Amino acid sequence: MQNIPGRFLYRTYRSLTCLSHPLLLRLLAKRLEKGKEIPERVEEKKGITYALRPDGVLFWIHAASVGEIQSALVLIRILCARFPDVRVLVTTGTVTSARIIEDKLPQGALHQFYPLDHPQWVRLFLDRWKPDFVFWMESELWPNMLEGLRDRCIPAVLVNARISPRSFKAWGWAKPLTGRLLGTFSLILAQTDVDSTRLKGLGYSGRIVVTDNLKYSAADLPYVPDVLQALQEKTQERTLWVFSSTHKGEEEMAARVHKALKKRFPTLLTLIVPRHPERRGDIRESLEDCGLHVCFRGETHILPTDQDDLYIADTLGELGLFYRLCPVAVIGRSFSEDGGGGHNPLEAAQLGCAVLHGPNVQNLQQIYDEMDEAGAALRLPDEASLRETLARFFENTEKLKALQEAGQSFANNKAGVIDRVMEEIEPILIAALPDRLTLERVPE
């Protein structure tokens, strides 16, 4: 398709999505049945809302899912601090991401669900919100929405951009279309040199600046001190580790590791924090015959007992609590059955956890490679090595402390990425919206 003009490819896509209305309605209905949508807010997926657009300048930040939220929050907070008269609209696509972000938004910011990429629903969304400037996070490219921004001459930048090998291959088949979509952005701030090269390879001819990953500048995950104290009192005599943001297969792996180590460490308590708490039914079934005592924290925030082996924290927004509680963290989706990709290891390192991870970390390859090279994290090839490493750390607290300190130092030294991002963004904002922005030069 390399010789077919991007405009023609887009028109083909638009024609197909115009016909997709019944299919999209069916998709939303099925997601509602499965609890993957909020009934009273599902209309937002069609661009329909009863929320009112705030007066004045409106910045729109789109962070597709949980993975982009921490990066988006860094940007949202500093924009609200630097431009106090501006309001910020934040969109995400999943229920989990919405629940996480809504409690963390600063004053002046509001949340909506991102509409599915049907031309009519996109038009309704843009007609309602009329954003003055758009910040697109990381990697999602939705043709109808990006064309809508282009047609309305709404300035946009792509922030914290990354293109995985899979995405590069997938978008490469329609390079003229991809180049056209990327052309919506007057500036792209890429995470790595590799991402910059891939974006150019997909046809982007504008300005690209490599600023590193915004996740480096994320604030420490929050926690409730009283809850932490209660957990510390309950577990002070236990040997602890946490397997965080787990995916399918990793809960069973944690159970096997626990069972093997329990003979040497009889007070061992393994904490498991699923990436998606709604998997609790599947997790319960998968651990039913593991031969261990399993406790689910659940909505009532049950504390573990002395008899518990596995403590499943099937709640939202409490990861900061368990990173503060446990001395060592294994980062999820680095051993999982879905091919992996790895979740953010910096959140654990910031809070003093020793960071261990599996071999499949391609979604955040740069962060993991830099941490491993700096001795700030430890890559483990398989379950056996994880078991042996945990045993070594439980027996040798000096080695454990060294990895904890290296991780925390690495995270602290990388925290200035947001400053580089703002150095690039602020001039564009001022130029795009002259006489409409009041810049507050005070620390966030």
N, C-alpha and C positions, 0 to 999 in steps of 0.2 A: 504493500500500500504506500510505499515511499514516494511514488510519483503522483499520487492522488492529492489534490490540494486540501489543506486543512479545512477550508471553508466548506467544501463538499462533504468531507467526513463528518463535520459537525452537523450539517443539515440532515444527513442520514441518521445520525444519532438522535437529533431532535424529533424527526419524524417517527422513529421507533418509540421514543419515550412518550410522544403524544398519544400513541395507541396503547400505552401500558397502564392506563387508568384502572381498568378492572383488576389487573394483576396486582397492582400496588395496593388497592383496597383489600384484596384477598390476603396479601402479605401482612398488612396491618391487623386484620382480623385474627389471623393465626398467631401473631405476636401477642395480641391481647389475651387470647386463650391461654397462652403459655406464661403469662405474667411478665412479658418482656416490654410491655408498654404500660403507662399510667392512664387508666381509662379517661379521667377528666382532662387529660392533656394530650390525648392522641391526635386531636385536631391540629395541634402545632406541627405535626409531621406533614400536614397538608398546607401549611402556610397560614393557617387560620388561628387567630388568638384574640382573646378579649383584653389582653394587656395593652396598655397605652404607651405609645412612644414618648419618651421624655422630651421636654423642650430643649432646644439648643443643639450643640454639637454632639453627635453620637458616634462613638467608635464601636465597631463590631469585631469581636474576636471569635473565631471558630476553632474549637479544639474537639476533634471528633469523638474521642473516647477517653477512658481512664488514663491511658498511657500519656496523653498530651496535657492532662489537667495540671500536673505540677509545673510544667513549663509555662502553661498559660497563666497560672496564678501569679508567677513571678512577674510576668509582663503586666497583668491586670493591676496588680498592686502599685507598681511604680508609675503606670499611666495615670491612675487615680490620684496619686500623690503629686506628680509633676503637673498635671492639668486638672486642677480641682473643679473647674466649671464644666468639665466634660462628663458625659454619662457613657457607660460601657455596657453593651449588649454582649452576652456570652452564649454561644450555642454549642451543644454537644448532641451526640446521637443516641446514647444509651441511658437506660434508667439508672444504672449504677453510677455512671459519670455525673448525672444530674444530682443524685443524692449526695455525692461526695462534694461537688463544687458549690452547691447552693449555700451550705453552711459556712463556707470559707470566703465568699465574695465580700469585698469591702463595700462600704457605703458608696452609693453612686453606680453600682453595677447590678444587673439583673440577668436572669437566665431564661432561655427558651430552648425548645428542641429544634434541631436543624430539620428543615423540610426535605422530604425525599425529592430526588432530582427530576420531577415532572415539570414541564414548562409552566403550566398554570399555577402550580403550588409555589414554584420559585418566584413567579411574578407577584403573587399575593404576599409573599414574605417581604420582597423588596418594596412593594407599594406601602406596606404597613410600616416598616422600620426606617426606610430611607437613610441608610448609614452614610456618614460623611467620609469615613475612612475605614478600611478593612485590614485586619491582621489575620492571615491564614496560617494555621499552625501545622508544621511538619510535612505532610505528604498527600493528603486526600485531594484529588482533582475531580470535581463534579462539573461536567461540561455546561449544562444549562445554567447553573449558578454563575460560573465564571464568565460565560458569555453575557449573562444579565448585567454583571458588574461592568463589563467592557462597554456594552451598549449604553449604559447610563453614565459612563465616564466617572465611575466611582474609583478613586485611587485605592490601590491595594499593594501590600507587601507580603511575601511569604517568609515566615519567621521560623527559625529552628528547622530548616528544611532538611529532610533526609530522603534518600531513595535507596531502598534495599535492592539487592541483586534481583529478587523476584519481581519487584515493581519496575525496575529498569527494563527487564525482559518483557514484562507484560505491556508496558506503555510503548516500548520500542517498536512494536509492530505497526503502530499508527503515529509515527514520529511527526508528520505534518500537523495532525490534530493536537498532539501533546505540546509541540512548540507553540501552537496558537493559544492553547489554554495557559501555558506558562507565561505567555506574553501579556496576560492580564496584569501581571505584577511588575511594577516599576523597579523593584529591588527584591532580590532574594538573599536572605541571610542563611547560609548553609552551615551545617554542623561540622563537616569535615571537608578536606580537599577532595576526597573520593566522591562525596555527594555533589560537590561543585562540578567535577568532571562529568558525572552522570547527567546532571541537569543540562549542561551544555550539549552533551551527547544526545539528549532528547529534543534539542532544537531551540533551547532558550538562548537568546542573543543579547539579553539585557545585562545589567550589572549584578554580579554575584560577589558577596563578601563572606568569607569564612570567619565565623565568630565563636565557634565551639558550641557546645550543647548547653542550652538554657537550664537543663536539669541541674547543672553544677551550681546554679544560683538559687535553687529552691530553698525556701525556709524549712527549718526543722519540722517534721511531722508533729502535729499537736497531740496532746494527751490531757487527761484529767488527773491531777495530782492525787486526789483522794482515792481514785480507783487504782492507780499505780501502787499506792501505799498498801491498800487492801491485798493486792496480788502479791506484793513483796512479803507481807506478813504470812500469807498462805504458803509461799514457796521458798522461804528463806533457807530451809533445810534441804531443798531439792537441787539436783544437778539439772541445769536448764539449757535447751537450745530451741531455736524457732526455725521452722521451714515456712518462709513467707511467700505470699502470692502464688500458691500452688495451683497447678492444673492437673488434668486427668493423669493418673498413674503415679503422681508424686506423693499423694497421701499414703498409698500402699507401700511405696518405697520408704517413707518415714517410719511406718509401722515395722517394716522388716529391720531397719537400722536400729530402731528402739529395742526390738526383741533381742537382737544380737548383743547390744550393749548393756542391757539391763542386768545381765549376769555379773558384769564387772562393776556396774554403777547402779546399785539397787535403788537409789533415791531418784533415778533419772525421770524427768518429766519432759516430754516432747510436745511443743506447741506447734500447731499447724494453723496457718491463716490462709484460707482459700481465696484466690483472686476474685472468685464469683461466689458469694455466700449462698446464692440460690441453688447451688449444686449440693447443698447439705444432704438431700435425700439420696443422691448417687453416692456421696461420700460415706454416708451411714451404711449403705448396702455393701460398698466395697470393703469396708472394715469389719463387717459383721462377723467374719470367721477368723479374724487375725489373732485371736487368743489374748487380747489385751483389753484393759478397761478403758473405754472411750467416753469422754465427757464433751458435750457440745455447749459452748458458752451461750448461744442463742440470744433471743431478744431480751431475756430476763437477766442477762449478764451473770450467769452462774459462775462461782469461783471453783477452782479445782479442789478435789479432796486428796488426802494422802494416798488413797487407793488408785487414783487415776494414773494411767500411763500416757494416754494421748489426750491433749486438751485442744479441741477444735474451736478456734475463734471465728465462728461463722457470723461475724458482724461487720458493719461498715465503719470506716474511718478510725479504727483503733490500732492500726499498724504501729504508729508512733509509741503507743503504750507498750507493745510487746518488744519493740527494739530497745526500749529503755529497761525492760525487765530482764532480757536475756543477754548473755555475754557474747553469743555467737549466733549468726544468722546464715542460713542457706537460702539463696535467692531462687524463687520459683521460676518455672518455665525454662529452666536450663537443663532439666533432666526429663521433661514431660514427654508423653506419648504422641503429642501433636507436632513433633519436629522442633519444638522449642523456639527460642528467640531471646529469652532472658528479660526479666523486669529490672527496674532501676535499683542498682546496688548502692547508689550514693545515699539514699535515705537511711540505710542501715549504718553506713560508715560515718555519716554526720553525727549519729547518736552513740557512737562508741562501740558498735558491734563489730566483731571480727567477721569479715565477709568471705563466705565460701560459695562457689557456684559450679555448675556442671559445664559440659563442653558446648552446649547449644545456646549461644548468646548473640546471634547474628543481628538481632534488632538493635542492639546497643553495643556493637562490636568495638567501636572506638573507646568508649568508656571502660569496658572490661579490659581491653588490651592495655590501656594506660594504667589502670589500677593494678593489673597483674605485674606489669613491668616494674612498677614502683614498689612492689611488695605490699600494696594496700589491699589486695584481695588474693584469694588462692583458688586457682582453677583445678578441678578434680575430674578425672576422666570417667569415673563410673561409681556405682554404689559401694563397691568394696573400699575404694579409696576414701569415700566420704565417711564410711564407718570407722576406718583406721584413723583418719584425721581428727574426727570428733573425739575419739578415745585419747589420742595424743594430747589434745588441748585440755580435756578434762583432767588429765594427769599432770600436765605441765602448765601451770597458770602463767609463767613467765613468757612462754611462747605465745600463749593466747593474748596476753597483754601487749606484746610487741605488734601483733597483727592489728589489734584494736587501735593502737596509737598511730600506726602507719596509715590506716584507713581514714581516721579522723583528720590527720594532718593533710592528707591528699585532698579530702573534700574541702577543707578550709582554704587551701591554696588555690582552688579552682573557682571560688565563689564570685569572681569579678566579671563573669560572662555578661551579666545583664548590663553592666556599664558600657561594654563594647557594643551591645545591641542598641542601646539608647543613643549612643554617639552617631550611629547610622540612621536611626529612625527620626530623631527630633528634627533635623533639618528638612526632611521630606514632609513631615507634618506641618511645620511652619510655612513651607512653600506652598503646600496644597490648600491650606486653610488660613491665608493671611488675614489678620485683624479679627480672627474668630477664636483664637486660642490664647489663654493666659497661662504662661509657663511659670510654675512655682519652683524656684531653685532652692529647695530644702531637702534634707535627707528623707528617704522613704519612712 
